[in-house]
């Protein structure tokens, strides 16, 4: 027999702001990685997961446009690239 649980959370306004920031960063990283993969010409090898992470997370944090990526945890960003 399988058991299923259903939970509901009620985040505070500060937690909502943090979650929105995290989800926004994940969306940007995912879209950047997807754009890189789609720009690879047909027949060529895609960049590895580690190379993508280096490009869209590590190096992006060093630029002025994406320095706000450093405000969130890197683990969800890495998962976004993996997805």
C-alpha positions as CSV (number, residue, x, y, z in Angstrom):
1,X,0.0,0.0,0.0
2,X,1.3,3.4,-0.9
3,X,0.8,6.4,1.3
4,X,0.5,9.9,-0.1
5,X,0.9,13.1,1.9
6,X,-0.2,16.5,0.8
7,X,1.4,19.6,2.3
8,X,0.6,23.3,2.0
9,X,3.0,26.0,3.0
10,X,2.4,29.6,3.9
11,X,5.6,31.5,3.4
12,X,6.2,34.9,5.0
13,X,6.6,37.9,2.6
14,X,10.4,37.7,3.1
15,X,10.4,34.0,2.2
16,X,8.2,34.7,-0.9
17,X,10.8,37.3,-2.0
18,X,13.6,34.9,-1.6
19,X,11.8,32.1,-3.4
20,X,10.9,34.5,-6.3
21,X,14.6,35.5,-6.5
22,X,15.7,31.8,-6.5
23,X,13.2,30.8,-9.2
24,X,14.1,33.7,-11.3
25,X,17.8,32.9,-11.2
26,X,17.1,29.3,-12.0
27,X,15.1,30.4,-15.0
28,X,17.8,32.6,-16.3
29,X,20.5,30.0,-15.9
30,X,18.3,27.3,-17.6
31,X,17.6,29.6,-20.5
32,X,21.3,30.6,-20.9
33,X,22.3,26.9,-21.0
34,X,19.6,26.1,-23.4
35,X,20.7,28.9,-25.7
36,X,24.3,27.6,-25.7
37,X,23.2,24.1,-26.5
38,X,20.9,25.2,-29.3
39,X,23.7,27.3,-30.8
40,X,25.9,24.3,-31.4
41,X,26.0,23.4,-35.1
42,X,24.4,20.2,-36.2
43,X,26.7,17.2,-35.9
44,X,29.0,18.8,-33.4
45,X,29.3,17.6,-29.8
46,X,27.4,19.4,-27.1
47,X,29.4,20.9,-24.2
48,X,29.5,18.8,-21.1
49,X,27.5,19.6,-18.0
50,X,30.6,20.8,-16.2
51,X,31.5,23.1,-19.2
52,X,27.9,24.5,-19.2
53,X,28.0,25.2,-15.5
54,X,31.3,27.0,-15.9
55,X,29.9,29.2,-18.6
56,X,26.4,30.0,-17.3
57,X,27.1,30.0,-13.6
58,X,30.7,30.6,-12.6
59,X,31.7,33.0,-15.4
60,X,28.3,34.7,-15.4
61,X,28.6,35.6,-11.7
62,X,31.8,37.6,-12.6
63,X,30.0,39.8,-15.1
64,X,28.2,43.0,-14.2
65,X,24.9,41.9,-15.8
66,X,24.7,38.6,-13.9
67,X,26.5,39.4,-10.6
68,X,23.1,38.9,-8.8
69,X,23.4,35.2,-9.4
70,X,25.8,35.1,-6.4
71,X,22.9,36.0,-4.1
72,X,21.4,32.6,-4.2
73,X,22.7,29.1,-3.5
74,X,24.6,27.4,-6.4
75,X,22.9,24.0,-5.9
76,X,19.6,24.9,-7.5
77,X,21.4,26.7,-10.3
78,X,23.5,23.5,-11.0
79,X,20.3,21.5,-11.1
80,X,18.8,23.9,-13.6
81,X,21.8,23.3,-15.9
82,X,21.5,19.6,-15.4
83,X,17.8,19.7,-16.4
